[in-house]
Structure formats: C-alpha cells, structure tokens
Amino acid sequence: MFPSIQLLPGAIAEMFASVSETGILTIADRYGLMAASFDESLNKKERLESVCKVIFELLCRGTASSKLLHHLQI
C-alpha cells in the first residue's frame, strides 16, 4: 500500500504565483505538481486543472523547454 499524499493548503496557488513571477519551475515545484496529480482529496478534474494551470503559465511565458516537458512526460 502506498502512503497517501496530501498537499499543504494553498500549495497550488503558491506554486502558480511563484511560476508566474519567476518563470522557473523548481525541483520542489515539480514534486508539488506530482503531489497535486496524486492528491486524492481533489477530484480528477481539479487535479488536472491544477497541474495544467502551472504548465500553461510556463508555456505562455515561453520558458518551458522541451527538456522540461520531456521530464514531466508530457
């Protein structure tokens, strides 16, 4: 059995704000996205929206590289 993953309250909003401001997705942010994608307290739609929102912000800024997208397996 896998341990349950729960996000800290406001973690997704903080990650989005950080990525919007800096245009950089840190390793901690990557783990946050992974946790968001597995967080069972969110329904499937909310999980997808939270991850896509951060990635979309990077793409709009033009800071997402193909290496990053490959690393995220998109």
Secondary structure as the mmCIF struct_conf table of DSSP 4:
data_model
#
loop_
_struct_conf.conf_type_id
_struct_conf.id
_struct_conf.beg_label_comp_id
_struct_conf.beg_label_asym_id
_struct_conf.beg_label_seq_id
_struct_conf.end_label_comp_id
_struct_conf.end_label_asym_id
_struct_conf.end_label_seq_id
HELX_LH_PP_P HELX_LH_PP_P1 PHE A 2 SER A 4
HELX_LH_PP_P HELX_LH_PP_P2 LEU A 7 LEU A 8
TURN_TY1_P TURN_TY1_P1 PRO A 9 GLY A 10
HELX_RH_AL_P HELX_RH_AL_P1 ALA A 11 THR A 22
HELX_RH_AL_P HELX_RH_AL_P2 ILE A 27 PHE A 38
TURN_TY1_P TURN_TY1_P2 GLU A 40 SER A 41
BEND BEND1 LEU A 42 LEU A 42
HELX_RH_AL_P HELX_RH_AL_P3 LYS A 44 ARG A 61
TURN_TY1_P TURN_TY1_P3 GLY A 62 GLY A 62
HELX_RH_AL_P HELX_RH_AL_P4 SER A 66 HIS A 71
TURN_TY1_P TURN_TY1_P4 LEU A 72 GLN A 73
#
